[in-house]
Amino acid sequence: MNHAREEWIGIDQKIALLRDPDSYPERTSDVSVIETHKSWVFLADHHAYKLKKPIQHNSVDFRSLEARCSNCEIEVALNRRLAGDVYIGVEQIRQGEQGQLTLGGIGELVDCVVKMKRLPADRMLSRLIADGNVQEYEVRRLAAKLARFYRDSPSVLTNPAEYTDHLTDELQTSFAALESPRLGLDVTRVSRIRDHLERFLEDRGELLADRVNTGRIVDGHGDLRAEHVCLLPDPVMFDCLEFDARLRVVDPVDELAFLSLECERLGDASIGRILTSEYAAITADLVTHSLVSFYKVYRACMWARLAAWRTAELDPERWGKWTERIESLLRLAEENLSGMVDENARGSGS
């Protein structure tokens, strides 16, 4: 605990440094700040800089300088797979003899930041959906890039039982959160979704085992959401889950189903159909409708549990956004339940 407190010393000075437009080697007129659970992101005119928080939570332990700087290097390397030169590298914050902090320069190393090119906000997939401005040819370009990435990635899992055990564990965690009396959700409704998922795992275990045996499980993105996709001429997928490799061990169909699900939630179900059909064509993966539907329901429950956990951090009067998200995700889960038993469609994601 003392070590954790020590690591927070100097945070205010680091934030002040990165808020100051004059701190950067390139000319910038202004700096805005976005705070997340694990970091602060400082947006200059042409670049973005991410400073990790010195926190410890579940699989994340950034309390030491060494851990934060190592994680910055890992983040850059992993994200270059799908974001290319958007991830420029790692910059160092140093402290001079008089105690002054500089970005780069000389002195004692006191922290590291990830440096990225700043992406245009109006080209984010989430923004394009909201604006009703998604073009099919751009989605196909995105789907093709993802498909080639998955096709060319080496398999990372060879034990089918390990994979199904992982899915089972995740479901148990999800429903432990969603069945909490604190949330006041309809128990019958939640139980019906759980029963369908557990039945699929029991009855279709051979399908999931086949995903492992045919080498389909890869080290993927891990958090492929619409807000992490920028539809440039060469599509960019950024902000992958770098802090825990286990969270990136995925079936590509699962990862595409997750992105499809969010696009549905945001109002465009057509994107998922394109993503899955392009993936199937490029990889020659015989994607069944039931598998896509299973992963959509599975992911809807996982995402709903994250919202449920968020409510635990807030007073009930501030639950509104999160309970609305839980409701929308449970509705999407219900809408995809019937597809879990339909084996007629191949290469179709709806």
SULUR-V120451 format. One record per residue. N is the residue number from 0. RES is the residue in one letter. PHI is phi in degrees with one decimal (* if undefined). NEAR is the number of other ideal C-beta (glycine too) atoms within 12 Angstrom. D_FIRST is the distance of its C-alpha to the first C-alpha in Angstrom with 1 decimal. Layout:
n: [N/N]
res: [RES/RES]
phi: [PHI/PHI]
near: [NEAR/NEAR]
d_first: [D_FIRST/D_FIRST]
This chain:
n: [0/1/2/3/4/5/6/7/8/9/10/11/12/13/14/15/16/17/18/19/20/21/22/23/24/25/26/27/28/29/30/31/32/33/34/35/36/37/38/39/40/41/42/43/44/45/46/47/48/49/50/51/52/53/54/55/56/57/58/59/60/61/62/63/64/65/66/67/68/69/70/71/72/73/74/75/76/77/78/79/80/81/82/83/84/85/86/87/88/89/90/91/92/93/94/95/96/97/98/99/100/101/102/103/104/105/106/107/108/109/110/111/112/113/114/115/116/117/118/119/120/121/122/123/124/125/126/127/128/129/130/131/132/133/134/135/136/137/138/139/140/141/142/143/144/145/146/147/148/149/150/151/152/153/154/155/156/157/158/159/160/161/162/163/164/165/166/167/168/169/170/171/172/173/174/175/176/177/178/179/180/181/182/183/184/185/186/187/188/189/190/191/192/193/194/195/196/197/198/199/200/201/202/203/204/205/206/207/208/209/210/211/212/213/214/215/216/217/218/219/220/221/222/223/224/225/226/227/228/229/230/231/232/233/234/235/236/237/238/239/240/241/242/243/244/245/246/247/248/249/250/251/252/253/254/255/256/257/258/259/260/261/262/263/264/265/266/267/268/269/270/271/272/273/274/275/276/277/278/279/280/281/282/283/284/285/286/287/288/289/290/291/292/293/294/295/296/297/298/299/300/301/302/303/304/305/306/307/308/309/310/311/312/313/314/315/316/317/318/319/320/321/322/323/324/325/326/327/328/329/330/331/332/333/334/335/336/337/338/339/340/341/342/343/344/345/346/347/348/349]
res: [M/N/H/A/R/E/E/W/I/G/I/D/Q/K/I/A/L/L/R/D/P/D/S/Y/P/E/R/T/S/D/V/S/V/I/E/T/H/K/S/W/V/F/L/A/D/H/H/A/Y/K/L/K/K/P/I/Q/H/N/S/V/D/F/R/S/L/E/A/R/C/S/N/C/E/I/E/V/A/L/N/R/R/L/A/G/D/V/Y/I/G/V/E/Q/I/R/Q/G/E/Q/G/Q/L/T/L/G/G/I/G/E/L/V/D/C/V/V/K/M/K/R/L/P/A/D/R/M/L/S/R/L/I/A/D/G/N/V/Q/E/Y/E/V/R/R/L/A/A/K/L/A/R/F/Y/R/D/S/P/S/V/L/T/N/P/A/E/Y/T/D/H/L/T/D/E/L/Q/T/S/F/A/A/L/E/S/P/R/L/G/L/D/V/T/R/V/S/R/I/R/D/H/L/E/R/F/L/E/D/R/G/E/L/L/A/D/R/V/N/T/G/R/I/V/D/G/H/G/D/L/R/A/E/H/V/C/L/L/P/D/P/V/M/F/D/C/L/E/F/D/A/R/L/R/V/V/D/P/V/D/E/L/A/F/L/S/L/E/C/E/R/L/G/D/A/S/I/G/R/I/L/T/S/E/Y/A/A/I/T/A/D/L/V/T/H/S/L/V/S/F/Y/K/V/Y/R/A/C/M/W/A/R/L/A/A/W/R/T/A/E/L/D/P/E/R/W/G/K/W/T/E/R/I/E/S/L/L/R/L/A/E/E/N/L/S/G/M/V/D/E/N/A/R/G/S/G/S]
phi: [*/-61.2/-61.0/-62.7/-65.5/-60.8/-68.0/-81.4/-65.6/92.5/-62.3/-60.2/-68.2/-66.2/-64.7/-62.0/-58.7/-78.0/-78.3/-84.8/-56.9/-76.8/-78.9/-96.6/-66.6/-93.4/-68.3/-141.8/-83.8/-158.1/-135.2/-109.3/-125.7/-117.7/-106.1/-116.7/-63.5/-113.3/-161.0/-116.0/-116.4/-107.4/-101.2/-88.9/-60.0/-121.8/-136.5/-125.8/-126.1/-111.5/-109.0/-75.9/-78.2/-81.3/-113.4/-131.0/-155.4/51.5/-85.3/-100.6/-140.1/-108.5/-70.7/-96.5/-58.2/-60.4/-66.5/-66.8/-67.8/-62.5/-65.2/-60.4/-63.1/-64.6/-59.5/-63.4/-62.3/-68.1/-74.3/-64.8/-61.4/-119.0/-119.2/57.0/-79.8/-60.0/-89.0/-77.3/158.7/-113.5/-104.1/-111.8/-98.9/-123.4/-116.0/-79.0/-63.0/-90.1/90.3/-75.8/-99.6/-137.8/-88.9/83.6/75.2/-120.8/121.7/-76.6/-69.3/-120.7/-173.6/-130.5/-134.6/-85.4/-108.1/-129.9/-70.0/-78.5/-91.1/-70.5/-61.4/-78.1/-107.3/-69.0/-59.6/-60.9/-68.9/-63.2/-64.3/-60.8/-85.3/65.5/-124.1/-83.5/-102.0/-58.8/-64.1/-72.0/-65.9/-64.7/-65.4/-60.7/-61.7/-65.5/-64.8/-63.3/-60.8/-65.3/-61.7/-66.0/-60.9/-91.5/-81.7/-69.6/-67.2/-120.1/-142.5/-123.2/-110.4/-58.8/-63.5/-62.8/-69.5/-67.0/-62.8/-62.8/-61.3/-62.2/-61.7/-64.6/-64.5/-61.1/-65.2/-61.6/-77.5/-61.2/-75.1/-75.2/-91.3/-63.6/-57.7/-58.2/-79.7/69.7/-75.9/-65.7/-62.5/-63.2/-63.1/-65.0/-64.3/-63.7/-64.4/-61.5/-60.4/-63.7/-67.0/-66.0/-66.1/-62.7/-60.4/-77.1/-84.5/-115.3/-58.2/-67.5/-66.2/-68.7/-62.4/-64.5/-61.0/-74.3/-64.1/-93.6/75.1/-82.5/-84.3/-130.6/-86.7/-99.8/-80.0/95.0/-150.8/-81.3/-109.2/-60.8/-75.3/-104.5/-122.5/-118.9/-88.3/-86.7/-52.7/-106.7/-54.9/-116.9/-116.0/-123.7/59.3/-70.4/-79.2/-96.0/-85.6/-150.9/-60.6/-62.1/-76.4/-99.1/-79.7/-139.6/-79.5/-53.6/-65.1/-62.3/-64.6/-68.8/-64.5/-62.3/-64.4/-60.8/-60.8/-68.1/-62.2/-60.6/-62.1/-81.8/119.3/-135.4/-77.6/-67.4/-61.5/-61.3/-62.3/-68.2/-56.4/-73.6/-68.1/-66.1/-59.3/-61.9/-66.8/-77.9/-97.1/59.2/-88.2/-80.8/-83.6/-90.4/-60.4/-66.1/-67.4/-60.4/-64.0/-58.3/-64.9/-63.5/-65.7/-56.9/-71.4/-58.9/-70.2/-62.9/-69.9/-64.6/-66.2/-62.7/-66.1/-62.6/-62.6/-64.6/-63.4/-65.8/-91.7/-125.3/-69.9/-53.4/-69.1/-108.6/-80.7/-45.3/-58.9/-80.5/-68.8/-63.9/-67.3/-58.8/-61.3/-65.4/-74.0/-65.0/-63.8/-64.9/-59.8/-62.8/-66.2/-100.8/-62.6/-64.6/-68.2/-69.2/-113.2/-99.3/-104.5/-80.4/-100.8/-115.8/68.6/-124.6/-104.8/-111.3]
near: [9/9/16/19/14/15/26/21/18/23/28/14/22/36/26/21/35/38/27/22/22/18/30/29/18/21/13/24/13/17/29/20/22/21/17/17/18/30/34/31/30/36/29/31/17/23/31/35/45/39/43/40/29/33/27/22/17/15/19/23/23/36/24/20/27/18/26/38/26/21/37/36/25/27/36/31/20/31/36/25/30/37/33/23/17/32/34/26/24/30/35/30/38/25/24/17/11/10/14/21/32/29/38/23/20/16/19/19/24/30/43/35/41/42/36/33/27/30/31/18/19/15/27/29/41/27/21/31/32/19/18/12/18/32/22/20/15/26/36/26/26/41/41/25/33/40/34/21/32/41/23/18/28/16/24/23/32/18/17/25/17/19/31/30/19/27/39/23/18/29/36/21/23/35/34/20/30/40/26/21/12/17/29/18/29/17/16/13/25/34/17/22/40/33/20/33/38/26/20/34/32/17/18/26/23/17/33/37/24/22/34/29/19/23/22/38/36/33/30/36/36/33/33/40/30/35/27/30/44/35/35/25/15/19/36/34/41/39/36/35/31/36/32/21/19/21/26/31/32/42/43/46/48/42/46/47/44/43/47/48/43/36/38/34/37/30/20/30/24/25/39/43/29/34/51/48/32/34/43/32/22/25/30/15/31/24/41/31/32/33/41/45/42/44/43/47/45/46/41/41/44/38/35/43/36/26/32/35/27/23/29/18/15/17/10/14/10/13/23/16/15/28/25/17/26/38/27/24/37/36/22/35/42/28/22/39/29/17/32/33/21/20/20/11/22/22/29/30/43/29]
d_first: [0.0/3.8/5.3/5.0/6.3/8.6/10.0/11.2/13.1/16.6/16.7/19.4/21.5/21.3/22.4/25.1/26.3/26.7/28.4/30.9/34.0/34.9/31.8/33.4/36.0/38.2/39.8/38.2/39.3/36.3/32.7/31.4/27.9/26.8/23.3/22.2/19.2/18.1/19.8/22.2/25.8/28.0/31.7/34.1/37.9/38.1/34.6/31.2/27.8/24.6/21.2/18.3/15.3/11.9/10.9/10.2/13.0/15.4/16.9/15.3/12.5/13.1/9.9/12.0/15.4/17.2/16.3/17.3/20.5/21.4/21.1/23.4/25.9/25.9/26.3/29.3/30.9/30.7/31.9/34.8/36.3/37.3/36.7/38.3/38.2/36.4/33.2/34.0/31.1/27.9/27.8/25.5/24.1/24.7/24.4/27.5/28.2/28.5/25.1/26.9/25.5/28.0/28.3/29.7/31.3/30.3/27.4/23.9/22.4/19.4/19.6/22.1/23.9/26.4/29.9/32.4/35.8/35.9/37.7/40.3/39.0/42.5/42.6/39.6/40.9/39.3/41.1/44.3/44.4/43.8/46.6/48.9/49.3/48.4/51.1/51.9/52.5/49.0/47.4/49.6/48.4/44.8/45.6/47.5/44.6/42.2/44.8/45.4/41.6/41.4/44.7/43.8/40.3/40.2/39.4/36.0/36.6/39.4/38.6/39.9/38.3/34.8/35.5/36.9/34.1/31.7/33.8/34.0/30.3/29.8/32.5/31.1/27.8/29.8/32.0/29.3/28.1/31.6/33.0/30.5/32.6/30.3/31.9/35.4/36.8/40.2/39.6/42.9/42.3/38.8/40.3/43.2/41.0/39.0/42.3/43.7/40.7/40.6/44.3/44.2/41.7/44.0/47.3/46.5/44.3/46.9/46.5/42.7/43.3/45.9/43.3/41.4/44.6/46.1/43.1/42.1/38.3/36.7/33.6/34.0/32.4/30.2/30.2/33.9/34.3/37.1/34.8/33.8/37.5/39.6/43.4/44.6/47.6/45.3/42.7/39.1/36.3/32.9/29.1/29.1/26.1/24.8/21.3/22.6/26.1/26.7/26.9/29.7/31.8/34.5/38.2/39.6/41.5/38.3/36.8/40.1/40.4/37.0/38.2/41.6/40.0/38.2/41.4/43.2/40.7/41.3/45.1/46.4/47.1/49.4/46.7/45.5/49.1/49.4/46.1/47.0/50.7/50.0/47.4/49.8/52.7/50.8/49.1/51.9/49.3/51.2/48.8/49.8/49.5/47.9/45.1/44.3/44.5/42.2/39.5/39.9/39.5/36.5/34.8/35.8/34.0/30.8/30.8/31.6/28.6/26.3/28.1/27.6/23.9/24.0/25.8/23.1/21.0/24.0/26.4/29.6/31.7/29.8/30.3/33.7/32.9/30.9/33.5/36.2/34.6/34.3/37.9/39.1/37.4/38.8/42.1/41.9/41.0/44.0/46.3/45.5/45.9/49.6/49.1/47.3/50.6/52.7/53.6/56.4/54.6/53.5/51.7/51.2/47.9/49.1]
